[in-house]
Amino acid sequence: MVDEDFYVKDNWGIVIDWLPGWLKQYIDGIRNKLYEATRRAVRIARWRLALSVHHRPIRSAQGEKWSYDGVAWHPVPTNIHAHIEMVPENIFPPHFVRDIGRLLEEIPSVTEPLGHELFREAWNQRHDNPRSALILGIASAEARVKELIGRLEPGALWLLENVTSPPLPSMLKNYIPELLVRHGIRTQPLPPPNNPIMQQLDAGIKLRNKVAHGVHRDIRFETVNGLLLTIRDIQWMLDVFSGQEWARYYVRPEVLARWDP
């Protein structure tokens, strides 16, 4: 990788974590400036020419290079990041099949909540359209909360649909716990845990509002993915409160232990 004089050999590179902090910061600064300049140029061209292209046209790059003499060029040190999702083989235990049959036949009025449908759309967009995933993900949680309220107190649904609703965090922390106690579903009002549910949700809603007002244009995948995991827990917990005890299986253990011990 390096020769006896500690020069990097031709066609070799090094991992950025091997470098001192000040040098990593310098390289990151250059890389960010090059990326932002390129992205701005592409955006302006796309805008001016009214091109129907992907909203993230820069999907990959060859990478930056550096040289001692302008003749032999070496890759700029970097780290490789990959996001891998494993799709399990669809083999389910018998009780899963029985639950499906029960939901289909014994309870014909039950169907997949709209909140879950919207969440699935958000989840599928989190890589390519993180801003849309952010907005749709929060909308899916709002829809699921309204569905639960409408199921327990149908008279309140009209107000939620026709009058400005309270903020989602307020409904989850204050209204839903009291509603569950009033209908005998829980013996005491237990709001969602601050960590990871409410803190993550509050931050996500603030970010959603900035995006909706044009303040934030770029959202990191990690940010959206963490928020959607929180919203997914909210969706499943509201299913549990709706009488679907099987939904506990899908809630992250640390959330379940704090929200419904």
SERO-4910 file (N, C-alpha, C, O; in steps of 0.05 Angstrom, whole numbers):
BEGIN
 pado doro    nc1    nc2    nc3   cac1   cac2   cac3    cc1    cc2    cc3    oc1    oc2    oc3
  Met    A     16    -24      0      0      0      0     17     25      0     11     45    -14
  Val    A     39     25     16     58     47     16     86     36     12     92     13     19
  Asp    A    104     52     -1    131     43     -6    149     49     18    139     58     39
  Glu    A    175     45     14    194     49     37    196     78     45    204     84     68
  Asp    A    189     97     28    189    125     34    161    135     44    157    159     48
  Phe    A    143    116     49    116    122     59     99    137     39     82    153     46
  Tyr    A    105    133     13     88    144     -8     68    122    -15     74     98    -16
  Val    A     44    131    -21     23    111    -29     30    100    -57     35    115    -75
  Lys    A     30     74    -59     36     61    -85     14     68   -105     -8     74    -99
  Asp    A     22     66   -131      3     70   -152    -21     52   -150    -19     28   -144
  Asn    A    -45     63   -156    -70     48   -156    -78     37   -129    -93     18   -127
  Trp    A    -67     48   -108    -74     40    -81    -87     64    -66    -81     87    -72
  Gly    A   -103     58    -47   -115     79    -30   -113     71     -1   -105     48      5
  Ile    A   -121     88     16   -121     83     45   -148     90     57   -163    105     45
  Val    A   -154     78     79   -180     83     93   -178    110    108   -158    115    121
  Ile    A   -199    126    106   -198    153    118   -195    152    149   -184    171    160
  Asp    A   -204    130    161   -202    129    190   -173    126    200   -167    130    223
  Trp    A   -155    120    181   -127    118    189   -114    145    191    -92    147    202
  Leu    A   -127    166    181   -115    192    180   -120    208    206   -139    201    220
  Pro    A   -104    228    212   -110    244    236   -135    261    232   -144    265    209
  Gly    A   -147    269    254   -172    283    253   -172    308    235   -191    313    220
  Trp    A   -151    324    237   -151    349    222   -150    344    192   -162    359    176
  Leu    A   -138    322    184   -137    315    155   -163    304    146   -172    310    123
  Lys    A   -176    288    162   -203    278    155   -222    301    152   -239    301    133
  Gln    A   -221    321    170   -238    344    168   -233    360    142   -251    369    129
  Tyr    A   -207    362    135   -200    377    111   -211    363     86   -222    375     68
  Ile    A   -208    336     85   -218    320     62   -249    322     61   -260    325     39
  Asp    A   -262    320     84   -291    322     84   -300    349     73   -320    351     59
  Gly    A   -286    370     81   -293    397     71   -291    399     41   -309    411     28
  Ile    A   -269    389     30   -266    389      1   -288    373    -13   -301    382    -32
  Arg    A   -293    349     -2   -313    331    -14   -341    344    -14   -355    343    -33
  Asn    A   -348    357      9   -374    370     11   -377    393     -8   -398    397    -21
  Lys    A   -355    409    -11   -356    431    -30   -360    422    -59   -375    433    -74
  Leu    A   -345    401    -66   -347    390    -93   -375    379    -98   -387    383   -119
  Tyr    A   -386    365    -78   -412    353    -82   -434    374    -84   -451    373   -101
  Glu    A   -433    395    -66   -453    416    -67   -452    431    -93   -472    439   -104
  Ala    A   -427    437   -103   -425    452   -128   -436    436   -151   -450    447   -168
  Thr    A   -430    410   -151   -441    393   -173   -471    390   -171   -485    392   -192
  Arg    A   -481    386   -147   -510    383   -144   -525    409   -152   -546    408   -164
  Arg    A   -513    432   -144   -526    458   -152   -527    461   -182   -547    470   -193
  Ala    A   -505    454   -195   -505    456   -224   -525    438   -238   -539    446   -256
  Val    A   -528    414   -228   -547    395   -239   -576    405   -234   -593    403   -251
  Arg    A   -580    415   -210   -607    425   -203   -615    448   -221   -638    449   -231
  Ile    A   -597    467   -225   -603    490   -241   -609    481   -270   -627    491   -283
  Ala    A   -592    463   -281   -596    453   -308   -623    439   -310   -638    443   -329
  Arg    A   -629    422   -290   -655    408   -290   -678    427   -289   -699    423   -303
  Trp    A   -675    448   -273   -697    468   -270   -701    484   -296   -723    487   -305
  Arg    A   -679    494   -306   -681    511   -330   -690    496   -354   -705    507   -370
  Leu    A   -682    471   -357   -689    455   -381   -714    439   -377   -723    425   -395
  Ala    A   -726    441   -353   -751    426   -348   -748    397   -353   -765    384   -366
  Leu    A   -726    385   -344   -720    357   -349   -735    339   -330   -737    345   -306
  Ser    A   -747    319   -341   -761    299   -324   -741    277   -316   -741    255   -328
  Val    A   -725    283   -296   -706    264   -287   -711    258   -257   -727    271   -245
  His    A   -697    238   -247   -700    231   -219   -693    255   -201   -675    271   -208
  His    A   -707    258   -179   -703    281   -162   -675    280   -148   -666    300   -138
  Arg    A   -662    257   -149   -634    255   -139   -618    244   -162   -610    220   -162
  Pro    A   -611    261   -182   -598    251   -206   -569    241   -201   -559    224   -216
  Ile    A   -556    250   -180   -529    241   -173   -532    218   -154   -535    222   -130
  Arg    A   -532    193   -164   -536    170   -147   -510    157   -139   -509    143   -119
  Ser    A   -489    161   -155   -463    149   -148   -441    167   -161   -447    182   -179
  Ala    A   -417    164   -151   -395    180   -161   -370    163   -161   -367    144   -146
  Gln    A   -352    170   -180   -327    155   -182   -308    160   -159   -291    143   -152
  Gly    A   -311    183   -146   -294    190   -124   -272    209   -131   -264    211   -154
  Glu    A   -263    224   -111   -241    244   -116   -214    230   -116   -210    208   -105
  Lys    A   -195    243   -130   -168    233   -131   -148    255   -125   -154    278   -128
  Trp    A   -124    247   -117   -103    266   -111    -77    256   -122    -74    233   -129
  Ser    A    -57    274   -124    -32    267   -137     -9    282   -124    -13    305   -116
  Tyr    A     15    270   -124     39    284   -116     49    302   -139     59    324   -135
  Asp    A     48    291   -164     61    303   -186     43    310   -209     52    320   -230
  Gly    A     17    304   -207     -1    309   -229     -1    288   -250    -14    290   -271
  Val    A     15    267   -246     17    245   -265      4    219   -254    -14    208   -265
  Ala    A     14    211   -231      2    188   -217    -19    197   -197    -14    213   -180
  Trp    A    -43    187   -201    -66    196   -184    -75    173   -166    -75    150   -174
  His    A    -83    180   -142    -92    161   -123   -120    168   -112   -127    192   -111
  Pro    A   -136    148   -105   -163    154    -93   -160    169    -67   -143    162    -50
  Val    A   -177    189    -63   -177    203    -37   -188    183    -16   -207    169    -21
  Pro    A   -175    182      7   -185    163     28   -214    167     34   -224    189     36
  Thr    A   -228    145     37   -256    146     43   -265    121     58   -248    103     62
  Asn    A   -289    121     67   -301     97     79   -323     87     61   -336    103     47
  Ile    A   -328     62     62   -350     50     46   -373     45     65   -370     31     85
  His    A   -397     55     58   -421     51     73   -441     36     56   -444     42     33
  Ala    A   -454     17     68   -474      2     54   -498     -3     72   -495     -7     96
  His    A   -522     -2     60   -546     -8     75   -558    -33     63   -566    -33     40
  Ile    A   -560    -54     79   -569    -80     69   -594    -88     84   -594    -87    109
  Glu    A   -614    -96     70   -639   -106     82   -643   -135     74   -642   -141     50
  Met    A   -648   -152     94   -653   -180     88   -683   -185     88   -697   -177    106
  Val    A   -692   -198     67   -720   -205     65   -723   -234     73   -714   -252     59
  Pro    A   -736   -240     96   -737   -268    105   -755   -284     88   -773   -274     74
  Glu    A   -750   -310     88   -768   -329     73   -795   -329     87   -797   -329    111
  Asn    A   -816   -329     70   -843   -327     81   -853   -354     91   -869   -367     78
  Ile    A   -843   -362    114   -852   -386    127   -863   -378    155   -848   -369    172
  Phe    A   -889   -381    159   -902   -371    183   -912   -394    200   -920   -415    189
  Pro    A   -911   -391    226   -922   -412    243   -953   -414    240   -965   -395    231
  Pro    A   -965   -436    248   -993   -440    244  -1011   -419    256  -1032   -412    244
  His    A  -1003   -408    279  -1021   -388    292  -1023   -362    276  -1043   -348    278
  Phe    A  -1003   -357    259  -1005   -334    242  -1028   -338    222  -1045   -320    218
  Val    A  -1030   -361    211  -1051   -368    192  -1078   -367    205  -1097   -357    193
  Arg    A  -1080   -377    230  -1105   -376    244  -1114   -348    249  -1137   -341    247
  Asp    A  -1095   -330    257  -1101   -302    261  -1113   -289    236  -1132   -274    237
  Ile    A  -1100   -295    214  -1110   -284    188  -1138   -294    182  -1155   -278    174
  Gly    A  -1142   -320    186  -1169   -330    182  -1190   -318    200  -1212   -312    192
  Arg    A  -1182   -313    225  -1201   -301    244  -1208   -273    236  -1231   -264    237
  Leu    A  -1187   -258    228  -1192   -231    219  -1210   -230    194  -1225   -211    190
  Leu    A  -1206   -249    177  -1221   -249    152  -1250   -258    156  -1269   -247    143
  Glu    A  -1255   -278    173  -1281   -290    175  -1296   -282    200  -1320   -275    198
  Glu    A  -1283   -283    223  -1298   -278    248  -1303   -249    253  -1323   -242    266
  Ile    A  -1285   -231    242  -1288   -202    247  -1288   -189    220  -1269   -176    212
  Pro    A  -1310   -191    204  -1310   -180    177  -1307   -150    176  -1301   -139    155
  Ser    A  -1313   -136    198  -1311   -107    197  -1282    -97    200  -1277    -74    195
  Val    A  -1264   -115    207  -1236   -107    211  -1221   -108    185  -1223   -127    170
  Thr    A  -1206    -88    180  -1189    -87    156  -1163    -73    163  -1161    -62    185
  Glu    A  -1143    -74    146  -1118    -60    152  -1123    -30    155  -1135    -18    138
  Pro    A  -1114    -19    177  -1118     10    181  -1105     27    159  -1084     19    148
  Leu    A  -1117     49    153  -1105     67    133  -1078     77    142  -1060     80    125
  Gly    A  -1074     80    168  -1048     88    178  -1026     70    169  -1004     79    162
  His    A  -1031     44    169  -1011     24    160  -1006     26    130   -983     24    121
  Glu    A  -1027     31    115  -1023     34     86  -1006     58     80   -987     56     63
  Leu    A  -1011     80     93   -995    104     88   -966    100     98   -947    108     85
  Phe    A   -964     86    120   -937     81    130   -921     64    111   -897     69    106
  Arg    A   -933     44     99   -919     27     80   -908     44     56   -886     40     46
  Glu    A   -925     62     47   -916     80     25   -892     97     34   -873    100     19
  Ala    A   -893    107     59   -871    123     69   -846    106     71   -824    114     63
  Trp    A   -848     82     82   -825     64     86   -812     57     59   -787     56     57
  Asn    A   -828     53     38   -817     46     12   -803     70     -2   -788     66    -21
  Gln    A   -808     94      8   -796    118     -4   -772    129     11   -760    148      3
  Arg    A   -765    116     33   -745    128     51   -717    130     39   -701    147     47
  His    A   -711    113     20   -685    115      6   -685    136    -15   -668    154    -16
  Asp    A   -704    135    -33   -704    152    -57   -718    179    -52   -711    199    -65
  Asn    A   -738    180    -35   -752    205    -29   -755    210      1   -777    208     12
  Pro    A   -733    216     14   -734    218     43   -752    241     53   -765    238     74
  Arg    A   -755    263     38   -773    284     46   -802    275     45   -817    280     64
  Ser    A   -809    261     23   -836    251     21   -841    230     42   -863    229     54
  Ala    A   -821    213     48   -824    193     69   -829    206     96   -845    196    112
  Leu    A   -815    228    101   -818    242    126   -846    252    129   -859    248    150
  Ile    A   -856    266    109   -883    278    111   -904    257    112   -923    258    128
  Leu    A   -902    237     95   -922    216     94   -921    198    119   -942    189    128
  Gly    A   -898    194    130   -896    178    154   -910    191    178   -925    177    192
  Ile    A   -907    217    181   -921    231    203   -951    231    198   -967    228    216
  Ala    A   -959    235    172   -987    234    165   -999    206    171  -1022    204    179
  Ser    A   -983    185    168   -993    158    174   -999    155    204  -1018    142    211
  Ala    A   -982    166    221   -986    165    250  -1011    181    257  -1027    172    274
  Glu    A  -1015    204    245  -1038    220    251  -1064    205    243  -1084    206    257
  Ala    A  -1063    192    220  -1086    177    211  -1092    154    229  -1116    149    235
  Arg    A  -1071    141    239  -1076    117    256  -1088    126    283  -1105    113    294
  Val    A  -1079    149    294  -1090    159    319  -1119    166    315  -1136    159    332
  Lys    A  -1126    179    293  -1154    185    289  -1171    160    285  -1195    160    293
  Glu    A  -1160    140    273  -1175    115    270  -1181    103    297  -1204     93    301
  Leu    A  -1162    103    315  -1167     91    341  -1188    108    356  -1206     96    369
  Ile    A  -1185    134    355  -1205    151    369  -1233    146    357  -1252    144    372
  Gly    A  -1235    144    331  -1260    140    318  -1273    113    325  -1297    110    327
  Arg    A  -1255     93    330  -1265     67    338  -1276     67    367  -1297     55    372
  Leu    A  -1262     81    384  -1271     82    412  -1293    102    418  -1311     97    434
  Glu    A  -1291    125    405  -1311    146    409  -1319    157    381  -1309    178    373
  Pro    A  -1337    143    368  -1345    152    341  -1354    181    340  -1350    194    319
  Gly    A  -1366    191    361  -1375    219    361  -1353    239    359  -1357    261    349
  Ala    A  -1329    231    368  -1306    249    367  -1293    250    339  -1278    269    333
  Leu    A  -1299    230    323  -1286    229    297  -1294    253    279  -1277    263    264
  Trp    A  -1319    261    281  -1328    284    265  -1312    309    271  -1304    324    253
  Leu    A  -1307    313    297  -1292    336    305  -1263    335    294  -1252    355    285
  Leu    A  -1251    311    296  -1224    308    286  -1221    313    257  -1201    322    247
  Glu    A  -1242    306    242  -1241    308    213  -1250    336    203  -1243    344    181
  Asn    A  -1264    351    219  -1275    377    210  -1265    401    226  -1269    424    218
  Val    A  -1252    396    248  -1240    418    264  -1211    413    267  -1202    390    267
  Thr    A  -1195    434    269  -1166    431    272  -1160    413    296  -1168    419    318
  Ser    A  -1146    391    290  -1140    372    311  -1117    381    328  -1100    397    320
  Pro    A  -1116    371    353  -1093    377    370  -1068    365    358  -1070    347    341
  Pro    A  -1045    375    365  -1020    364    354  -1018    334    361  -1027    325    382
  Leu    A  -1005    319    343  -1002    291    346   -989    283    373   -999    266    387
  Pro    A   -966    296    381   -954    289    407   -974    293    430   -974    277    449
  Ser    A   -990    314    429  -1008    319    451  -1030    297    452  -1037    288    474
  Met    A  -1040    288    429  -1060    267    430  -1048    241    441  -1062    227    455
  Leu    A  -1023    235    433  -1011    211    442  -1004    211    472  -1008    191    486
  Lys    A   -996    234    482   -988    237    510  -1011    241    529  -1011    231    552
  Asn    A  -1032    255    520  -1053    263    538  -1080    250    532  -1092    237    550
  Tyr    A  -1089    252    508  -1116    243    501  -1118    213    500  -1136    201    512
  Ile    A  -1100    199    485  -1102    170    482  -1100    155    508  -1116    138    513
  Pro    A  -1080    162    526  -1079    147    552  -1105    150    568  -1115    130    579
  Glu    A  -1117    174    569  -1142    178    584  -1165    163    570  -1182    152    584
  Leu    A  -1164    163    544  -1185    149    529  -1185    119    535  -1205    106    538
  Leu    A  -1161    107    536  -1158     79    541  -1168     71    569  -1180     50    573
  Val    A  -1163     89    589  -1172     83    616  -1203     86    617  -1216     70    629
  Arg    A  -1213    106    603  -1242    111    604  -1258     87    592  -1280     82    600
  His    A  -1246     74    572  -1259     51    559  -1251     24    571  -1257      3    559
  Gly    A  -1236     24    593  -1229      0    606  -1207    -17    592  -1204    -40    598
  Ile    A  -1193     -5    574  -1172    -19    559  -1147    -20    576  -1132    -40    574
  Arg    A  -1141      1    591  -1118      1    609  -1128     11    636  -1148     26    638
  Thr    A  -1113      3    657  -1122     11    684  -1111     38    693  -1121     50    712
  Gln    A  -1090     47    680  -1079     73    687  -1068     87    662  -1060     73    643
  Pro    A  -1069    113    661  -1059    127    637  -1029    126    635  -1015    136    653
  Leu    A  -1019    113    615   -991    110    611   -983    121    584   -988    108    563
  Pro    A   -971    145    583   -964    157    557   -940    143    545   -927    128    558
  Pro    A   -935    148    519   -911    136    506   -886    146    520   -885    168    531
  Pro    A   -865    130    520   -840    138    533   -827    161    518   -829    163    493
  Asn    A   -814    178    533   -800    201    520   -779    190    501   -775    200    479
  Asn    A   -764    170    511   -742    158    494   -749    129    490   -750    114    510
  Pro    A   -753    120    465   -747    135    441   -771    147    427   -767    160    406
  Ile    A   -795    145    437   -819    152    421   -822    182    419   -820    193    397
  Met    A   -827    196    441   -836    224    440   -813    242    430   -818    261    415
  Gln    A   -789    238    440   -767    255    431   -763    253    401   -759    273    387
  Gln    A   -764    228    391   -760    224    362   -783    236    346   -779    248    325
  Leu    A   -807    232    357   -831    243    343   -831    273    343   -837    286    322
  Asp    A   -825    286    366   -824    315    367   -803    326    347   -809    346    333
  Ala    A   -780    314    346   -759    323    327   -768    319    298   -763    336    281
  Gly    A   -782    297    293   -791    292    266   -812    312    257   -812    320    234
  Ile    A   -830    319    275   -851    338    268   -839    366    263   -848    380    244
  Lys    A   -820    374    279   -807    400    274   -793    400    247   -794    420    233
  Leu    A   -780    378    241   -767    376    215   -787    376    192   -783    388    171
  Arg    A   -810    362    196   -831    362    176   -841    390    171   -846    397    148
  Asn    A   -845    405    192   -855    432    189   -835    450    173   -843    466    157
  Lys    A   -809    446    178   -789    461    163   -789    453    134   -787    470    116
  Val    A   -792    427    129   -793    418    101   -818    430     87   -816    439     64
  Ala    A   -840    429    101   -865    439     89   -864    469     83   -878    478     65
  His    A   -847    484     98   -845    512     93   -820    519     77   -812    543     75
  Gly    A   -808    499     65   -785    504     48   -759    511     61   -741    521     48
  Val    A   -757    506     87   -733    513    102   -711    491     97   -688    498     91
  His    A   -719    466    100   -700    443     97   -706    430     70   -729    423     64
  Arg    A   -686    428     53   -690    414     28   -679    386     28   -689    368     14
  Asp    A   -658    381     43   -645    355     43   -648    342     70   -642    353     91
  Ile    A   -657    317     70   -661    301     94   -644    276     91   -644    262     71
  Arg    A   -629    270    112   -612    246    112   -629    221    116   -649    221    130
  Phe    A   -620    200    103   -634    174    105   -636    165    134   -656    155    143
  Glu    A   -613    168    148   -613    159    176   -634    172    193   -646    160    211
  Thr    A   -638    198    188   -658    213    203   -686    203    198   -702    198    216
  Val    A   -693    199    172   -719    189    165   -723    161    174   -745    154    184
  Asn    A   -703    144    171   -706    116    179   -711    114    209   -728     98    217
  Gly    A   -697    129    225   -701    128    254   -729    137    261   -742    126    279
  Leu    A   -739    158    248   -766    168    254   -787    147    246   -806    143    260
  Leu    A   -783    135    223   -803    115    213   -803     91    231   -825     79    235
  Leu    A   -781     83    242   -781     61    261   -798     68    286   -812     51    296
  Thr    A   -796     93    295   -812    102    317   -841    102    310   -858     94    326
  Ile    A   -848    112    286   -876    113    277   -887     85    274   -910     80    279
  Arg    A   -870     67    265   -879     39    263   -887     28    290   -907     13    292
  Asp    A   -871     34    310   -878     25    338   -904     37    346   -921     23    359
  Ile    A   -909     62    340   -934     75    347   -957     61    333   -978     56    346
  Gln    A   -954     55    308   -975     41    293   -982     14    306  -1006      8    311
  Trp    A   -962     -2    313   -967    -28    325   -979    -25    353   -997    -41    360
  Met    A   -970     -6    368   -981     -3    395  -1010      5    394  -1026     -4    411
  Leu    A  -1017     22    375  -1045     30    373  -1062      6    364  -1086      4    370
  Asp    A  -1050    -13    349  -1064    -38    342  -1069    -54    367  -1090    -65    371
  Val    A  -1049    -55    385  -1052    -70    410  -1075    -57    426  -1092    -72    437
  Phe    A  -1076    -31    428  -1097    -18    442  -1124    -22    429  -1145    -20    442
  Ser    A  -1124    -29    403  -1149    -34    389  -1159    -63    393  -1179    -70    382
  Gly    A  -1143    -79    408  -1152   -106    413  -1137   -127    397  -1142   -151    400
  Gln    A  -1118   -118    380  -1102   -137    365  -1076   -144    380  -1055   -133    375
  Glu    A  -1078   -163    399  -1056   -169    416  -1032   -180    401  -1009   -178    410
  Trp    A  -1037   -192    378  -1015   -203    362   -995   -181    353   -973   -187    346
  Ala    A  -1004   -156    353   -987   -135    344   -964   -130    362   -944   -117    354
  Arg    A   -965   -140    387   -943   -137    406   -917   -148    394   -895   -139    399
  Tyr    A   -920   -169    379   -897   -183    367   -879   -165    351   -855   -170    348
  Tyr    A   -891   -144    339   -877   -127    321   -866   -102    333   -851    -87    320
  Val    A   -872    -97    359   -862    -73    372   -834    -79    383   -829   -101    393
  Arg    A   -816    -60    380   -789    -63    390   -791    -68    421   -806    -54    435
  Pro    A   -776    -88    431   -778    -95    459   -775    -71    479   -789    -69    498
  Glu    A   -755    -54    473   -751    -32    491   -774    -12    492   -779      1    512
  Val    A   -788    -10    470   -812      8    469   -835     -6    484   -849      7    500
  Leu    A   -839    -31    479   -861    -46    492   -858    -46    522   -877    -43    537
  Ala    A   -833    -49    532   -828    -51    560   -834    -24    574   -842    -24    597
  Arg    A   -830     -2    560   -834     24    573   -863     34    569   -873     49    586
  Trp    A   -875     27    547   -902     38    541   -924     20    552   -944     31    561
  Asp    A   -921     -6    552   -942    -23    562   -929    -47    577   -931    -70    568
  Pro    A   -917    -41    600   -902    -62    614   -921    -84    625   -912   -103    638
***
